[in-house]
Amino acid sequence: MAQVIPFERYIRREEATEASTALEIEKIPKSITDEVFKKLGSVIGQTVISEQLAPKRAVQPVQPESLYTGDRYLVKIIEILDQCLRQLELALEEYDDEIAREDTMLLFVHYLHKVSHLAMRFEVNQNFEDIITAIQAGIKNKDGKPYTCEEIATLRDVVKTLRQGPIMSDQTYERCLDALDKDFKLGLFEEVDLKI
Amino acid sequence: MSDKIIFFETTAVVDYSLRPEARERIKNICQQYGKTVTAQYVRMEIKRGVLQYLVYLYNLIASKHSFADVLNTVSKLSSTPQKYRLGTVLKILANFSKEIKNKTPQDIIDEYGDIPIDEYQRRKSKSYLRTIIKLLWRSIDKIADEIVNPMDCFPDIRGPYEKEGLFINKPRDCGKSKFECKIKQFFREHQIEFQKILNQLEQMPTGNLDEETSRRKRSLKEILRLLPYGGRKFSNKEPNRKDCWNCGDAILAVVAPDSADILNNNQKHYKPICAAINKRSIPY
């Protein structure tokens, strides 16, 4: 079964790969690199200095501060998903108190709309976006009926998966879809008539 | 555990997969049965029918820059019932998207910027349709304990796959399969049943026959007429494959195991067909 790499760990793994590549290049003896520069200089007709040939990283490591500037929406998504998760845990805790539980679920939906907006606004990942849409369709198809314990537990598991990072693989997407399809009614809206 | 078998015809599979209210009814019925069966023929019908419409809508949305363009393109299709159904689906999706957008908390919009409603509708509808397409195709295998295919119908069928942001649903029908089916042999082996179905349809007053039943009657007659002749071909590789498609309901009733009841939502068609071959038509 495919594992989702948590977003933070994904970034760290990228950094590790970059660093080890750079180290390996540095290990090449100077005599060989000098010879390469000389040969290259004769081909292109100019002197090549070693800095020009210094290995360039295809992917620059992500600096923590960038998450709070350029890509801060990713942090925001994780933060809001945490809020979603908290509501779902709370709804399970207070499951027997119907009004409290349904009120908590209203808050969950409120936060989910925020995630939905950000995912669409920044085109985070199609699978990620589709799972949020599937949850929204499932909730619409509930037509206001109170949530069951199984439904809330399924939502909690799916949100936990979403929380692991917005880059969602196809296998994880299908796993989430199957889980939602089991407890929710994801299909076509009642009004849709698509005769074969 | 009951040893009774229930056979899902095409609409039953689609409704179970995509119609939440029908799924509950079907689940209740299925509790009385020990085994669920469907046919590869059902998969073929879904692929060239409802799935093709959904894929078309998805690809249309994916190709257009605005939802208004999508609506406009559908409005220019020929005036068939399907055009109006597609138009209705789009309007329902547009409402669903609008409803969600209207519930988006203002603080997140203020902080991160808004999305124009047209773009929101386009993206949300596309996202929803992608899920529906994937669900439908995957559900066929999940519903049935067994998928029968005695006539080797479209063995190389494959689900729609994504390429460059679009769904590819080709080959769409069995005519493009690499293999030749054995539908003629299947009709020969079950000639008596098909003849009984034809007799039943011929007893029905002509005025009571809808267009689909009339087509079925004509095609059944045509197929039964060519069976004795070895030289007359009948398969997915011949133009007369359309006769096979016209007989879909009759073929499904016959292909269902002898002891199976036929689950359907079209008593008008299935009741006389099932009655002719001593099978039970179960509505949901």
Interface residues (C-beta under 8 A of the other chain):
Chain A: Y73 K76 V109 H110 H113 K114 S116 H117 L118 M120 R121 F122 Q126 E129 D130 T133 A134 Q136 A137 K140 N141 E174 L177 D178 D181 K185 L186 G187 L188 F189 E190 E191 V192 D193 L194 K195 I196
Chain B: T10 T11 V14 S17 L18 R19 P20 E21 R23 E45 I46 G49 V50 Y53 L54 P81 R85 T88 V89 I92 F96 E99 I100 K103 T104 P105 I108 I109 Y112 G113 I115 Y120 R123 K124 S127 Y128 R130 T131 I132 K134 L135 R138 S139
